[in-house]
């Protein structure tokens, strides 16, 4: 396992306003690779967000929820690099500034 740092590249992107409560801050976590690091951070720092669906018009009509992509999982708005300079305790995500949050695994 390595320590990874995720850094927002575009903190003003609309996806941050829609999804994450942490904007423009770097985070660190332990993971096997960048994909796992992105998943861990996305789950620890925000739940699944769905867009508002229109009210169903008939009985038993399926409601189509649209899942939004977490900015932590998107390589175009967040970088991911190995970085052992500021590692959190195991099973935690460290947020720039010193706050820690427990990891939530699938």
C-alpha positions in Angstrom: 0.0 0.0 0.0 1.1 3.5 -0.8 0.0 6.9 0.3 -1.7 9.0 -2.4 -2.5 12.7 -2.6 -5.5 13.9 -4.6 -5.3 17.6 -5.6 -8.1 19.5 -7.2 -7.0 20.9 -10.6 -10.1 22.9 -11.3 -11.6 23.9 -7.9 -14.1 26.2 -9.7 -15.6 23.5 -11.8 -19.4 23.0 -11.3 -18.9 19.4 -10.2 -17.4 20.6 -6.9 -20.5 22.7 -6.1 -22.8 19.8 -6.8 -21.0 17.1 -5.0 -18.2 17.8 -2.5 -18.2 19.9 0.6 -14.4 20.2 0.4 -13.3 22.5 -2.3 -9.8 23.3 -3.3 -8.1 21.2 -0.6 -5.7 18.4 -1.1 -6.4 15.0 0.6 -4.3 11.9 1.4 -5.2 8.3 1.8 -3.7 4.8 1.7 -4.5 2.7 -1.3 -3.1 0.1 -3.8 -3.3 2.5 -6.8 -4.9 5.8 -7.9 -8.2 4.1 -8.8 -8.6 2.8 -5.3 -7.5 6.1 -3.8 -10.1 8.0 -5.9 -12.8 5.5 -4.8 -11.9 5.8 -1.1 -11.8 9.6 -1.1 -15.1 9.8 -3.1 -16.9 7.6 -0.6 -15.3 9.2 2.5 -16.0 12.8 1.5 -19.4 12.6 -0.1 -22.3 10.2 -0.6 -24.0 9.2 -3.8 -25.7 12.3 -5.3 -28.6 11.9 -7.6 -30.2 14.5 -9.7 -33.8 15.4 -9.0 -36.1 13.3 -11.1 -39.5 14.4 -12.2 -42.5 13.1 -10.3 -43.9 10.0 -11.8 -47.1 10.5 -13.8 -48.6 7.0 -13.4 -48.8 4.2 -10.9 -45.7 2.0 -10.7 -43.8 4.1 -13.1 -40.0 3.8 -12.9 -38.2 6.8 -11.6 -34.9 7.3 -13.5 -32.3 8.6 -11.1 -29.1 10.0 -12.6 -25.9 9.5 -10.6 -23.4 12.3 -10.8 -19.7 11.6 -11.1 -17.7 12.5 -8.0 -15.0 15.1 -8.8 -12.5 13.0 -6.8 -13.0 10.2 -9.4 -12.5 12.5 -12.4 -8.9 12.9 -13.7 -9.7 16.0 -15.6 -10.5 18.0 -12.3 -8.4 16.1 -9.8 -4.8 14.8 -9.9 -3.7 11.7 -8.1 0.0 11.1 -7.2 2.0 8.9 -4.7 3.0 11.2 -1.9 4.4 9.9 1.4 4.9 13.4 2.9 1.6 13.7 4.8 0.1 10.2 5.3 -3.0 9.7 7.4 -3.5 6.9 9.9 -4.7 3.7 8.3 -8.4 3.7 7.3 -8.6 7.4 7.3 -8.6 10.3 4.8 -6.5 13.3 5.8 -7.8 16.7 4.5 -5.4 19.6 4.1 -5.5 21.5 7.3 -5.4 18.5 9.6 -9.0 17.1 9.6 -9.4 13.4 9.2 -12.4 11.4 8.1 -12.9 7.6 8.4 -12.8 5.6 5.1 -16.1 4.2 4.0 -15.6 1.0 2.0 -18.1 -0.5 -0.5 
